[in-house]
Structures are given as structure tokens and as C-alpha cells.
Amino acid sequence: MKFGVVIFPGSNCDHDCYHVLKHVLNKDTDFVWHKDKDVSKYDCIVLPGGFSYGDYLRTGAIARFSPVMDAVKKHADKGKLVIGICNGFQILLEAGLLPGAMLRNASLKFVCKFVTLRVENTDTPFTRALRNDVGATGRSPLLRLPVAHGEGNYFVDGATLKDLNADHQVLVRYSDEAGQTTPESNPNGSLENIAGICNKARNVFGLMPHPERASEEELGSVDGLKIFRSILNEN
Amino acid sequence: MKAKVYVTLKRSVLDPQGKTVQHALSSMGFHEVKDVRVGKYIELDLGTVEKSQAEQKIKTMCEKLLANTVIEDFKYELN
């Protein structure tokens, strides 16, 4: 499986993603420049975190018009995999590849800390390695990953939210260590504690937490590897 | 032709920034302020273009880039 990590002006998690894929997981990985118009040689495109185009206008609003995004849309239409992390998630929302939008964190503060996530659906290419993990709830697996964002307050209209839930497109929610989605465990005010969603076809995934920052023991958690191992279909 | 575009969060969307400003105003003694919505104001110089054409263009600009219609409303003035 070949990975392409997109670099937008202002991306700052591109090297972290590249490092995990290339050096921790030993997978064929390239950087892809935001002006590139062809991503057909890749199986999975990673839109990394950061502050693309300085977050001008709205987070992800300008990046979505980068030449590479037309290629990423075509890639997604073919059923190939796309994962957007943090700013990458915001770009996927602005591009319309995922439904909804991001608001300022309810606290108005930039939040940077480890959070617990409850995995809601393990029947996707991004969560399948968690199929056999059982969390403290006895049902849903839990992950510990860091978040670092000022605009991660997920919002979507009521009808679309209903569809997302009915179709099991919410893949991760902020929860406490018992797997309960409490207001206290919600770091940004997201609707229904939503931390990450996928599209109907299940090949495009966006999440605010950073799996690439929790993929080596010395960083405090290796739970992020479960996302990448799911993509690779390894256990 | 000049365009003035105003972008604000939809009424159905909570505006944490507006709420914070309202609280600050209240602590200054302006208790009469019932609600505050913070938005963006954008000025565009469209050069020489027919008003009807400008209107069409500015609408497309707002829908596609200047506002995110999932969470924001926009209005504009042309003159």
C-alpha cells in the first residue's frame, strides 16, 4: 500500500505523518505538493494537521481550492482511501467530502491535551483493527489520542446528524475513561461529542485527534497505530 | 462596482464569541445588550461590471468561498 501525505502551505503535521508511515510502519510513503494534480499512484491520501493558508477566512476554506484537492476528490470517487487529521478534517468538510462544519471551540481556547475516544464502528477501513478490542464499557473499544486545535467544535444540521447516526458514520466520540460521552469529556463543544466521521462509502475519514502523535511508546500512547494498522488491514 | 459582504453565524448556531462579548459588555454595565453576534465584513472592488452581473458573481463567491452555508448566513450590498 502506497501513501501520499499532502503538504499545504502551513501544514505542520506532515512530517509526523510521514515519519509514522515510513519509519515506524515501514510503508512506501511520499510527500505530495499542494500544486500536484495527479495522486493516482497512491492507495491512501493523508491530509495532515496544521494551519493551511494561515487559517485565513475559515479553517480549510482556502486549502480546499488547491489544485491537489481536485485530484483527491477523484481519488475518493474511485473508492480509494482518504484520511484527514485535524486541519485535514477541516479541509474535508470545506471540500464537501464529509458533511458538516467546524466552529470555534466552545471555550474559545486552543485545546491541547490527551483525550479518550469511544470507537463507535469497527466495520470500516479506518477502525477494523479494533474489531477485537473491548474497552471498559465491555462493548466499544477506547483510544487515547491527543487533540490540538482551536476550531474542532463539530456542527451539522439536524437532518444530516440523523443520517450520520443511522448510517453509523460517526466513528469516534469524545468520552470519559468508562466510555461515557459526558459534557466534561467533550474538549470543544462538538455536537454529540463527535470527534470523527466517515462518508457513506466508508473510504473518507476525518478526525480532530492526532493518531500520528500517538504511534510510539515514548510519546505516551501507541493507540494511533490502530488507525494506521486498520488502513493497512493488519492487526 | 464595490461590494460589501457581511457574514454571520446562522441564528440556529451558537456563537461562543458573541456570548463572550455580551458577557464583557454586561460586566461593563451595558446590561441592556440582549444578544451579540460576531461576524465578518468583507469589501470587494469588482471593477466595471453591470449590477445584475455583479450580483450574480457576488452570490456565487459567497456561496462557494466567502461564507460556509452550513453554519453561516451572508448578505451583501452593491454600489
Contacts between the chains, C-beta under 8 A, distances in Angstrom:
chain1	res1	chain2	res2	distance
A	57	B	65	7.2
A	57	B	66	7.3
A	58	B	68	5.8
A	61	B	65	6.6
A	61	B	68	7.0
A	65	B	65	7.5
A	93	B	70	7.9
A	94	B	68	6.9
A	99	B	70	7.9
A	100	B	70	6.4
A	101	B	68	5.2
A	101	B	70	4.0
A	101	B	71	4.5
A	103	B	9	7.6
A	103	B	13	6.8
A	103	B	14	7.7
A	103	B	16	7.4
A	103	B	71	6.3
A	104	B	16	5.7
A	104	B	17	6.1
A	105	B	16	7.5
A	106	B	14	7.6
A	106	B	16	5.1
A	107	B	16	7.6
A	108	B	16	5.5
A	108	B	17	6.4
A	108	B	20	6.0
A	153	B	16	7.8
A	155	B	13	6.3
A	155	B	70	7.2
A	155	B	71	5.7
A	156	B	70	7.1
A	157	B	70	7.2
A	189	B	14	8.0
A	189	B	16	7.3
